[in-house]
Amino acid sequence: MTQQSSEQIIEAQRQDWNRVAGGWEKWDRFFDENMTFLNHRLVADARLRTGQHVLDLGSGTGYPALLAAQAVGPQGSVIGIDLAEAMLTAAGRKAKTLGLTNVTFRTGDVTTLPFGAGSFDAVISRFCLMFLPEIPKALGEITRVLKPGGYLAAAVWASPDKNPYLRISIDVIKQLIELPPPDPEAPGIFRLAKPGDLPAIAQQAGLLPLADEEVTAEVVFLSARDYYTSLMDLAAPIQNLLATLSASQKSEAEHRIIQAAGSYQRGAGIALPMTVRFVTARKPI
Ligand SMILES: C[S@@+](CC[C@H](N)C(=O)[O-])C[C@H]1O[C@@H](n2cnc3c(N)ncnc32)[C@H](O)[C@@H]1O
């Protein structure tokens, strides 16, 4: 398989996430209900205080930028940056609904940040860094734009075995077609899953690693079909895998994914375990 250049990976990311932006808006309330604690954790890890200036990388539809804007208050500010304009349009709408005037969203690439040195008290990011073709370069940029003593707080996915929420569909696709063995260096959902990986890259970029912790929780769907629908609506990387199946393989995949999710029935819902890695680092004072 020919290797994609960084530019090609970034362009593919932009198209992928723009394509699913409508789905993210549709499922917004559901994700807010299931994953708000992740935003609170990032706000706490970054030690956000009133009046601070914060950058959110790969903000998407506004997580965790919107909570950070509430945390820093009107004297502070938050900028959310993302490749996908359609995701940011949704984020802007949410900021307006919440009456937040101290958060702005702008398109851009995390690996070439359009900000001066020492612009931010903190950099936060939820589920973005593993999709970058040049993670060390991005960490260099984060280090540059942080003020001395500023914090980086990032959430990335932990390994597939601890993430049935994400793994179920990938396992089913693997039963139906042969996928190339995953390149551990290639950008993707689990690229930063290994303990110590992201802290080591942060350290090489000049940050002091402070914490690297896995947190397990559950995403609760009303039904196994709802889980499948959510994948179809918003999981861009999984959609790309499903797109390689024939029509009959696709309907078999749908059947098997719903069946597999059904085995996580608890009470009236489907409780799918997920595990998130939280990494914190600080720029030396
Ligand atoms: C899984 S979504 C996460 C969105 C949001 N942070 C959340 O947790 O809901 C990943 C986001 O990262 C963005 N992204 C991927 N590569 C990027 C890059 N090089 N620069 C900026 N944003 C990027 C995508 O456009 C997408 O909106």
PDBQT file of the ligand as one rigid body, heavy atoms in Angstrom, charges set to zero:
ROOT
HETATM    1  C1  LIG A 301     -13.113  12.673  17.002  1.00  0.00    +0.000 C 
HETATM    2  S1  LIG A 301     -13.235  14.365  16.557  1.00  0.00    +0.000 S 
HETATM    3  C2  LIG A 301     -13.165  15.098  18.174  1.00  0.00    +0.000 C 
HETATM    4  C3  LIG A 301     -13.862  16.425  18.250  1.00  0.00    +0.000 C 
HETATM    5  C4  LIG A 301     -14.002  17.012  19.658  1.00  0.00    +0.000 C 
HETATM    6  N1  LIG A 301     -12.743  17.379  20.243  1.00  0.00    +0.000 N 
HETATM    7  C5  LIG A 301     -14.732  16.043  20.566  1.00  0.00    +0.000 C 
HETATM    8  O1  LIG A 301     -14.085  15.412  21.414  1.00  0.00    +0.000 OA
HETATM    9  O2  LIG A 301     -15.953  15.889  20.423  1.00  0.00    +0.000 OA
HETATM   10  C6  LIG A 301     -11.614  14.709  15.924  1.00  0.00    +0.000 C 
HETATM   11  C7  LIG A 301     -11.467  16.140  15.422  1.00  0.00    +0.000 C 
HETATM   12  O3  LIG A 301     -10.080  16.410  15.164  1.00  0.00    +0.000 OA
HETATM   13  C8  LIG A 301     -10.008  17.230  14.011  1.00  0.00    +0.000 C 
HETATM   14  N2  LIG A 301      -8.671  17.116  13.406  1.00  0.00    +0.000 N 
HETATM   15  C9  LIG A 301      -8.069  16.021  12.899  1.00  0.00    +0.000 A 
HETATM   16  N3  LIG A 301      -6.834  16.332  12.447  1.00  0.00    +0.000 NA
HETATM   17  C10 LIG A 301      -6.655  17.659  12.674  1.00  0.00    +0.000 A 
HETATM   18  C11 LIG A 301      -5.590  18.579  12.410  1.00  0.00    +0.000 A 
HETATM   19  N4  LIG A 301      -4.459  18.194  11.820  1.00  0.00    +0.000 N 
HETATM   20  N5  LIG A 301      -5.752  19.877  12.782  1.00  0.00    +0.000 NA
HETATM   21  C12 LIG A 301      -6.912  20.288  13.360  1.00  0.00    +0.000 A 
HETATM   22  N6  LIG A 301      -7.950  19.463  13.630  1.00  0.00    +0.000 NA
HETATM   23  C13 LIG A 301      -7.830  18.162  13.292  1.00  0.00    +0.000 A 
HETATM   24  C14 LIG A 301     -11.109  16.693  13.114  1.00  0.00    +0.000 C 
HETATM   25  O4  LIG A 301     -11.478  17.606  12.098  1.00  0.00    +0.000 OA
HETATM   26  C15 LIG A 301     -12.221  16.382  14.110  1.00  0.00    +0.000 C 
HETATM   27  O5  LIG A 301     -13.135  17.449  14.250  1.00  0.00    +0.000 OA
ENDROOT
TORSDOF 0
